[in-house]
Amino acid sequence: MQYHPQDISAVPYRILILDTELDMGGKEKLLYQFMERVDRSRFEIVVCCLKRGGYYKKPIEGLGIRVYDGLLRHRYDALAFRTLAKILRTEKIDMIETFAHPNTVLLSFMARQRGMVRRVVVSHHAVGSDMHKTHVFPGYTLPFLRRMDAHLAVAEAQRRYLVDVEKLPASRVHLIYNGVDAVTYHPASDAERSAARTLLGIADAGLVFMAVGSLKPLKAFDVLIRAATPVLRADARARLVLVGDGPDRAALATLAGDQGVGAQVVFAGLRNDVDIVLRAADVFVLSSRTEALPTVVLEAMASGLPVVATRVGGTPELVEPDQSALLVPPNDEPALGAALQRLASSAEMRRALGARGRAIVEARFRLERMCEARESFFERIMN
């Protein structure tokens, strides 16, 4: 099947978002927010998931966007491409935006090589755990990735990684920072703060530290619990709230108990109301061992929270050290503990860092700015 290009000035362009599944996560949330706001006079969106549609399937369908899923019946399903080709033909797709999963990369490459679409863009939301030694992509996918039309990075550190370590063509790797809804995420009023704490069952808490993410090794919540232990022991009303779920939950609960702070470490579980639960916090903490660009840091900044974060990936690009956030090396328990103690002991510092973080979001990282940048980029690629 050959693609028959329309006049390059003809709009709307038809874009297929191709992913494995759309479960709850930072990347998926940003995609959904973009679909909510996309200019439909310029772009029509169709979504295709190789596995199940996941958490976001119904919300996306609620926007009037078609979602195809279940294309891949097993890992080596050769018929998946036939199904994808039928969707591309039926929907008259101009461009595929996909991600760096091997199956979506291979299928997108085949569609491009056979002339079924005009362009393929690969968006990246991960980075190697050691920027100079390890690779985030399986080696067999690199020849295909290097021949795609364009790549989108979410941070300058990630862009450099893609070019310097993965050897993607520099001229095809572009940068668009993530954005955050600065209306939904806002500094909490006293009433909102009280309601959020009641919702989490910590209405009687004193100072609240909060972290959000999957409970898995890369997030280093074990380091966080040990680092926070002295602060928690010093104040029986202080709490560390971990929002998320994952394979490390039982081990982390055991660790908190062994540290003697089990009653002060709150496991809030997986939630879809992060904007609300952030209002319960006094300090936001990112303890990750690796990140590309943690959108949750932007959400915390937009919420007016001071941030303590590890100096990984694109995180330093979001903040002003000692002005909106305290940055520490990854896996450095003493440094993380000292930063938590600094903020615990100074309400004035917490207010100052939180206010500056909110101002940075307003100036540089609003969701509208990200959406406009993506639309402009897609138009340039199509033309």
N, C-alpha and C positions, 0 to 999 in steps of 0.2 A: 504494500500500500504506500503510495506516495502522498506527501502533504501538498496540498494546493494552496499556496499562500494567498491570503487576502491582501488588498491594498494596505500598505503599512500604515496609512493614516486612519484605517477603519478601526473603530472601537465599538463595543467593548472587546478587549482581549480576553480570551478564555484560558484560565489558568487551572491546571489540575494540581492540587496538593497531594502528593503521594508519600504515605508514611506506612509504618508497620501497624500501629494502632495509636489511638489518641486517648490514653489514660490521663489521669490527673498529674500534672507536672508543670514546671515553669515554661518549657518550650511550648507545650500544648496550650497553656493559658494565653501566651502571647499570640499564638496563631488564631485562637478563637477571638481575642480582642481585635486583631487585625480584620478578621472576617466581619465582625460587628460594624466596623467603621469604614470598610473599603468603599470607595466611590464606584457604585455599580453602573454609572454611566460610562466608566472607563474600563472596568474589570468585572468579569463574571467568574466566580469561583466554583469549582467542583472538587470534592474530597474523595480520595480513594485510600483504603486501608488494606494492606495485604492480609492482616489477621482480622480481629474484630474491631468495630468502630470504637469501643471503649467508652469511657466516662463522657467524652465530649460529643458523642454521636448525636444524641437527642438535642442538646443545645444548638449544635450546628444546623441540624435539620429544622429547628425552630426559627432559624434565620432565613429559611427558604432555600437552603443550599443542599444539593443532593450529595448523599454519602453512599459510596459503594464500599462494601467490605467483604471479607471472606475469600479473597482471590487466591490466597496461598493455603491449600488444603494440607500440605506437609512441606517440610523444609526444601525438598528438591522437586517441587511440583512444576513440571515443564509446561503444563497447561495454563499457568498463571499469566504468561505473556500473551497467550491467545485472548484471554479474558480482558487483559489490560488494553490490548489493541482494539477490541470491540468498543470499549468505553471511550477511548481516544477518538475513534471514528464517529461514534454516536454523538458525543458531546462537542465534536469539532474543536478539539483542544489546540491552542496555539503554543502553550508553554507548560512545562512541568517544573514545579518547585518540589524538590525532594530533600532528603537528609542523608547522612552518611552511613546508613545501614546497608550492608552488602547487597541484600536482595533488591532494595529500592534503587541502589546505584546501578546494578546490572540491568534491571528492567528499564530504567530511564535511558541508559546508554543505548540499549537495543532499539528503543523507540526513536531516539534521535538519529541513529545510524541508518535506520530504515526509512527516514523521511516522514515519520508519522507526526512529528511536532517540529516547530521551528527552533525552539530553544529549550535547554535544560539548565536550571540553576540549582546548585546544591547549597543548602543552608547548614551551617555548622554550629553545634551547641555543646561541643566537648573539646577537650584538649588533652594531650598526653600528660601523665602524672609527673613526669620529669621532662621539662621543656626541651632538654638537649639529648636525651637518651632513648626514651620510650616512644612508641608510635601508637596513635589512637585508632588507626585504620589497619585492617588486615592487608598484608602486602599485595595480595592478588587483586585488590580493588584499586590500587593506585594508578595503574595504566588507564583505567576507565575514568577515574576522577580527574586525572590530568588532561583529559580530552573534553571535559564538559565545557559549556559556554561560559559559565561564571560561577563563582563561589561567594557566599556571604559569610563574613565573620562578624561576631558580636562585640569584639574588643580588639584593640591594637595588638595586645600581647598574643591573642589567638591568631590574628592575621599573620604576625611574624612567625608563629609556630607553623602554620599551614605552609608558608613559603620556605622557611629555613629548614624545618625538620621533615615535613611531608613532601617537600619539593613540588608543591603545586605552582603553576605559572603565576608569577607576581602580578602580571597585568590583568589576570582574571579573578583575583581575590580582592573583594571589596568589603568595606566596613560600614555596618549600620548598627549603632548601639541599640540595645533594648530600651524600652520606655515603660513608664508606669502611669497608671491612671491617678493623677494627682487630686482628683475630686473624691473618688472612692477611698483612697488612702490619704488620710489627713490627720493632723494632730488631734488627739482625743480631748473632748470636753470632760469635765469632772464626772458628769452623768454617764457619758459613754465609757469612761474608764471603769467606773463602778459596775456598770452592766456587764462589761466584758469579763471582769474578775468574777462576778457572780456566775456567769456562763461557764467559766472554767473551774468553778468550785474553789476559788481562792479569795473569796471576799474579804477574809481577815488577814491577807498577806501584807507584808511590808514591801521591801524593795523586790521587784520582779525582774529577773533576767530571762530572756526568751531566745530560743533558737528554733529555726524552722527548716526541715529537710528530712530526707529519707534516713531511717536509722540503719546506716550501713557504714562500713569502715572508712570510706572516703570522706565522710562528714566529720570524723574524729570526735564524736560526742563522748567517747571515753576520755579523751584528753580534756574536754570541756568540764566533765563532771569532776575530775580530779583537780583541775585548776580552780573551779568554783567552790570546792569543799571548804577552804579556810574562810571565805566570805559567808558561806551558809552557816558554818559552825559559830561564827561570831555574832550572828543575828538569827535567832530562832524563827522570826517571822519572814525572813527572806525566802524566796522561792526561785528555782530554776525550772522553767517550763519548756519542755521539748515537744514541739508540734510536728507530727509526722509518725510514720510507722515503718517497719522494716525488719529484716532478719536479726538485727542486733538488740531488739527491744528487751528480751529476757536478760541478756548478758549485761546490758546497761542498768537495768533495775537491780540486778545483783550487785553490780559495782557500786551503785549509790548506797545500797544497804551496807556493804562492806566498809564504805567510807564514813558511815554513821550519819548520812544525810538522806536516807531513803524516804523519809516523810516530807522532805523539802524539795525533792525532784519530782515534778509532775509530768506524767506522760499523757499529753492531750490527744494523741491519736491523729489519724489522717483527717484533715478538715478542708472544707471548701469555703470557709469564711475567714481566711487569714487576715483580711482587712479589719475584721472585727476583733479577732483575738489579739492582734498586735496592739490594740488600744489598752490591753491589760498590762503591757510591759513598761518598764522604766529604762531598760537597756536591751539592745538587740545584739546578739553574738553570732558570728560566723566562725566556726572553728575548722573549716574544711582543709583537707590536705591538698586538694586541687579543685579548681573551678575554671570555667571559661569566662562567663560574666554572670554573677549571681543576681538575678532579678530581685530576689527577696531582700537584698541589701538596699536596692532602690525603693522597695515597698516600705522598708523600715525607715529610710530617710524621709520619704514622703509623709510618713506617719509622725514625723517630728522626733524620732528616737535617736539618741546617741548610739553609735555603732562601735563595737570591738570586732575586728576581723583579721583573719590571717592574710598575709601579703602573698596572695596566690593569683595566677591568671590575670584577668582584667580588673580585679577588685580595686587595686590602687588607682585605676583610671576613673572610678566613680566618686572618689572621696578626696578630701584635702586632709592629709595626716595632721592630727592634733587640732584641727579646726572643725571637722565634721565627724571624725572617726579616729580611733586609736588602732594602729596596725601593728601586728606582731608576726614573727616568723611561724610557719606551720610546725606543728608537733612540739612547740616550745611551751610546755606546761607552766614553768615559772613566769615567763613573759606574759602569757595569757592571764594567769592568776593576778599578776601585778596590775594589768590593765583593768581587770574587773574591780580590783580593790580601789584603784584611783577613782573610778566612776561611782563606786559605792559610797565613797567618803566625801563626795562633792556634788551636791544638788546643782550648784551654779555651773559646774562643768557639764553636767548632763543637759541642762537647759541650753547652754551655748552651743554644744555640739549638735544637739537636735535641731535647733533653729537654723544653723548653717547647713545641715544636711537637707532640710526642706528647701532652702533657697537654691541649692545646687540642682535639685530635681526640677524645680520650677524653671530654672534657666536652661538646663541642658538635656533633661531626660524625661520630658513629658511624653506620654503615649502618643499623642497626636503628632509629635515630631517624628517618632519612629514610623508611624503609618504613612505619613507624607513622604518620608525618605524611601520607604519600600515601594510606594506607587511610582515615584519618579525613577527609581532604579529599574523597575520592571518595564516602564515605557522606553527607557534608553536601551535596554537589552533587546526589546522587541523591534526597535527601529534600527 
